[in-house]
Amino acid sequence: MNHGRKTTALERIEIAQWILVTHRHYHGAVEKFNISYSQAYLWTRKYEQGGESALIDRGGK
């Protein structure tokens, strides 16, 4: 299990786009980008619902 790797908004967007292009290959994203499955799923879902702006960290706001 991977814990707490810091990512930028651009990385999260890239990861979500990669997952969608690979037909939701979450496990592949976990290995390729060194992230957790739950983060991969969450970022992809947010990206689908709100676009790129949904993946920008708002600092707890």
C-alpha distances in whole Angstrom, upper triangle without the diagonal:
4,7,10,11,15,16,20,22,23,19,18,22,21,18,19,22,21,19,22,24,22,23,19,17,14,12,14,13,10,11,14,13,9,8,7,9,10,11,13,15,16,17,19,21,22,23,25,26,27,27,26,27,25,22,24,23,26,25,24,28
4,7,7,11,13,17,19,20,16,15,19,19,15,17,21,19,18,21,23,21,23,19,17,14,13,14,12,9,10,12,11,7,6,5,9,10,10,12,14,15,15,18,20,20,21,24,25,26,25,24,25,23,19,21,20,23,22,22,25
4,6,9,12,16,18,19,16,16,19,19,17,19,22,21,20,23,25,24,25,22,20,16,16,17,15,12,13,15,13,9,8,7,11,11,10,13,15,15,16,18,20,20,21,24,25,25,25,24,24,22,19,20,18,20,19,19,23
4,6,9,13,15,17,14,13,17,18,16,17,21,20,20,23,25,24,25,22,21,17,17,18,16,13,15,16,13,10,8,9,12,12,10,13,15,14,14,18,19,19,20,23,24,23,23,21,21,19,16,17,14,17,15,16,19
4,6,10,13,14,11,11,15,15,13,16,19,18,18,21,23,22,24,21,20,17,17,17,14,12,13,13,10,8,7,9,13,13,10,12,15,15,14,17,19,18,19,22,24,23,22,20,20,19,15,16,14,17,16,17,21
4,7,10,12,10,10,14,14,13,15,18,18,19,21,23,23,25,22,21,18,19,19,15,14,16,15,11,10,9,12,15,15,11,13,16,15,14,17,19,18,18,21,22,21,20,18,18,17,13,13,11,14,13,15,18
4,7,8,6,7,10,11,10,12,15,15,16,18,20,20,22,20,19,17,18,17,14,13,15,14,10,10,9,12,15,14,11,12,15,14,11,14,17,15,15,19,20,18,17,14,15,14,10,10,10,13,13,15,18
4,5,5,6,9,10,11,12,14,15,17,19,20,21,23,21,21,19,20,20,16,16,18,16,12,14,13,15,17,17,13,14,17,15,12,15,17,15,14,18,19,17,15,12,12,13,9,8,8,12,12,15,17
4,5,5,6,9,10,11,12,14,15,17,18,20,21,19,20,18,21,20,16,17,19,17,14,16,14,16,18,17,13,13,15,14,10,13,15,12,11,15,16,13,12,8,9,9,6,5,7,10,12,14,16
4,5,5,6,9,10,11,12,14,15,16,18,20,19,19,18,20,19,15,17,18,16,13,15,15,17,18,18,15,14,16,15,12,13,16,14,12,15,17,15,12,9,10,12,8,8,11,14,16,18,19
4,5,5,6,9,10,10,12,14,15,16,18,17,17,15,17,15,12,13,15,12,9,12,11,14,15,16,12,11,14,14,10,12,15,14,12,16,18,16,14,11,13,13,9,10,12,15,17,19,20
4,5,5,6,9,10,11,12,14,15,17,15,15,13,16,15,11,12,15,13,10,12,10,12,13,13,9,9,11,10,7,9,11,10,9,12,14,13,11,9,11,10,6,8,10,14,15,17,18
4,5,5,6,9,10,11,12,14,16,14,15,14,17,16,12,15,17,15,12,15,13,15,15,15,12,11,12,12,8,8,11,10,7,11,13,11,9,6,9,9,7,9,12,15,17,19,20
4,6,5,6,9,10,10,12,14,13,14,13,16,14,11,13,15,12,10,13,13,15,15,16,13,11,13,14,10,10,13,13,10,13,16,15,12,10,13,13,10,12,15,18,20,22,23
4,5,5,6,9,10,11,12,11,11,10,12,11,7,10,12,9,7,11,10,12,12,13,10,7,10,11,8,8,12,12,10,12,15,15,13,11,14,13,11,13,15,19,20,22,23
4,5,5,6,9,10,11,9,10,9,13,12,9,11,14,12,11,14,12,13,12,12,10,7,8,9,6,5,8,9,7,9,12,12,10,9,12,11,9,13,15,18,20,21,22
4,5,5,6,9,10,10,11,11,14,13,10,14,16,13,12,16,15,16,15,16,14,11,12,13,10,8,11,11,8,9,13,13,10,10,13,13,12,14,17,20,23,24,25
4,5,5,6,9,8,9,9,12,10,8,11,13,10,10,14,13,15,14,15,14,10,12,14,11,9,13,14,11,12,16,17,14,13,17,16,14,17,19,23,25,26,27
4,6,5,6,5,6,6,9,8,7,10,12,11,11,13,12,13,11,13,12,8,9,11,10,7,10,12,11,11,15,16,14,14,17,16,14,18,20,23,25,26,27
4,5,5,5,8,9,13,12,10,14,16,14,14,17,16,16,14,15,14,11,11,13,11,7,10,12,10,9,13,14,12,13,17,16,15,18,21,24,26,27,27
4,5,7,9,11,14,12,11,15,16,14,15,18,18,19,17,18,17,13,14,16,14,11,14,16,13,12,16,17,15,15,19,18,17,21,23,26,29,30,30
4,6,6,9,11,9,9,13,14,12,14,17,16,17,15,17,17,13,13,16,15,12,15,17,15,14,18,20,18,18,22,21,19,22,25,28,30,31,32
4,6,9,11,11,11,14,16,15,16,19,18,18,15,17,17,13,12,15,15,11,13,16,14,13,17,19,17,19,22,20,20,23,25,28,30,31,32
4,6,9,9,9,11,14,13,14,16,15,14,11,13,13,9,9,12,12,9,11,14,13,12,15,17,16,17,20,18,17,21,23,26,28,28,29
4,6,5,7,9,10,11,12,14,13,13,10,13,13,10,10,13,13,11,13,16,15,15,18,20,19,19,22,21,19,22,24,27,29,29,31
4,5,5,6,9,10,10,11,10,9,6,9,10,6,7,11,11,9,12,14,14,15,17,19,18,19,21,19,17,20,21,25,26,26,28
4,5,5,7,9,10,10,10,9,7,10,11,9,10,13,14,13,15,18,18,18,21,23,22,22,24,22,20,23,24,27,28,28,30
4,5,5,6,8,10,10,11,9,13,13,10,12,15,15,13,16,19,18,19,22,23,22,21,24,22,20,23,24,28,28,29,31
4,5,5,6,7,7,9,8,11,10,7,10,12,11,11,14,16,15,16,19,20,19,18,21,19,16,19,20,24,25,26,28
4,6,6,5,5,6,6,9,9,7,10,12,12,13,15,17,17,19,21,22,21,20,22,20,17,20,20,24,24,25,27
4,6,5,7,9,9,13,13,11,14,16,16,16,19,21,20,22,24,25,24,23,25,23,20,23,23,27,27,28,30
4,6,8,11,11,15,13,11,14,17,15,15,19,20,19,21,24,24,22,21,23,22,19,21,22,26,26,28,30
4,6,9,11,13,11,9,13,15,13,14,17,18,17,19,22,22,20,18,21,19,16,18,18,22,23,24,26
4,7,9,12,10,10,14,15,14,15,18,19,19,21,24,24,22,21,23,21,18,19,19,23,22,24,26
4,7,8,7,7,10,11,11,13,15,16,16,19,21,21,20,19,20,18,15,17,17,20,20,21,23
4,5,5,6,9,10,11,12,14,16,17,19,20,21,21,20,21,19,16,18,18,21,21,21,23
4,5,5,6,9,10,11,12,14,15,17,18,20,20,20,21,18,16,19,19,22,22,22,24
4,5,5,6,9,10,11,12,14,15,17,18,18,18,19,16,15,17,17,20,20,19,21
4,5,5,6,8,10,10,12,14,15,16,16,15,16,14,11,14,14,17,17,17,19
4,6,5,6,9,10,11,12,14,15,15,15,16,14,12,15,15,18,20,20,22
4,6,5,6,9,10,11,12,14,14,15,17,14,12,16,16,19,21,20,22
4,5,5,6,8,10,11,12,13,13,14,11,10,13,13,16,17,17,18
4,5,5,6,9,10,10,10,10,11,8,7,10,11,14,16,16,17
4,5,5,6,9,10,9,10,12,10,9,13,15,17,20,20,21
4,5,5,6,9,9,11,13,10,10,14,15,17,20,19,20
4,5,5,6,7,9,9,6,7,10,12,14,16,16,16
4,6,5,4,6,8,6,7,10,13,15,18,18,18
4,6,6,9,11,9,10,14,16,18,21,21,21
4,6,9,10,8,10,13,16,17,20,20,19
4,7,7,5,8,11,13,14,18,18,16
4,6,6,8,10,13,15,18,19,18
4,5,6,7,11,13,16,18,17
4,5,5,9,10,14,15,14
4,6,8,9,13,13,13
4,6,9,12,13,13
4,6,9,11,11
4,6,8,9
4,6,6
4,6
4
